[in-house]
Amino acid sequence: MNTVAFKMDAYEGFAETEGVIRDGKETVSIEYQTKDAIIGYFKSDLKTLHIPFGDINDILFDSNFFTAKLRIQLKSLQAAQDFPTTKGGEIHLPISRKNRKQAKNFASIVCLAISQYDMMKDLQEDLELL
């Protein structure tokens, strides 16, 4: 199981969300907690979002000199409706400089796992037709 930490602004900068993203057998899970950015006293409960491989189009690692992020492209908006910063069917997770290599490896491993999942699903459908 691979994990990558992230931290991002939420709700137009009035809150901050911290968490980890991890891969599972057939899902990507995002555990996160949101707290207010003013004094940091008010915190949400720890939440977990499970996204099945079947709901993910692609997972990408984008980086340049200043920023890095994991982008999860979803097939359905419903898959991440409760996540604070879902935009246009994508989840963007900012990654710190120290976690860049880990995030790049995570994206590669999950893309491979999604491909294998899709191939097995297609194979099962073909076998059912026989």
Summary of the structure (lengths in Angstrom):
residues: 130
radius of gyration: 16.0
end to end distance: 35.3
largest distance: 62.4
contacts: 365
relative contact order: 0.19
helix: 31%
strand: 43%
